[in-house]
Each structure stands twice: as C-alpha cells, then as structure tokens.
C-alpha cells in the first residue's frame, strides 16, 4: 500500500510532474476526479431542489414561491457542476495538446499514441 506521500493528488504542484508518464497520469486522474465531482454536485443540486420545494409547503416569502426559493439555492450548485464539466473538458484539451505538440519528444522515447478501441463496422465478421 502506498503511503500518503507516494500518491499524486489533483492539487499537486508542477514539481511532482517529472516526466511524460506522470503528466499523462495526472491528466487522466484529474479528468476522472472533475467528472465525478461534477456528477455529484449535479445530483446534490437536484435532490436539494426537490427537498426544499417540499419544505416550502406553498408559502410565499418576499414574493417568491417555494419553487423559486428552492431554485435560488440549488441553481448555484448546478452552475458549479457545469463549471467542473468545463474544467474537465479543458484538462482533456490540455492532454491532447500536450501529445500533439510534444510528439517528436514522445516518439523519441518510444511513446505510441493510444489507439481507440471503438470502431464502426458493418456487422460482417470483423
């Protein structure tokens, strides 16, 4: 089992990214972490919105219905979720750009781009 100092975290400094393998691992783990956090925030916002609507019980406060008040609370969490999706997309962009602009150096050390296993076929026995 790796110790806490042996593990890379999302909030690691650039000093810990010492080679292309470490950088690619960081790209992949960051993307996964951001995606999971975005999903969690999205679900939380939806559940909170539903719970707060139920609490309101038809009471109007400051001219706002229970639905509008619940939305005011849940919407920023939804926006945070969307921001994490965007952050994840930028991590993917940085990863593909790294591979594109550093390909000569990567090929020099024997790196080969990952082949995507997904293919379209016509259903024939291939």
Secondary structure, 3 states (H helix, E strand, C coil): CCCHHHCCCCCCCHHHCCCHHHHHHHHHHHHHHHHHHHHHHHHHHHHHHHHHHHHHCCCCECCECHHHHHHHHHHHHHHHHHHHHHHHHHHHHHHHHHHHHCHHHHHHCCCCCCCCCCCCCCCCCC
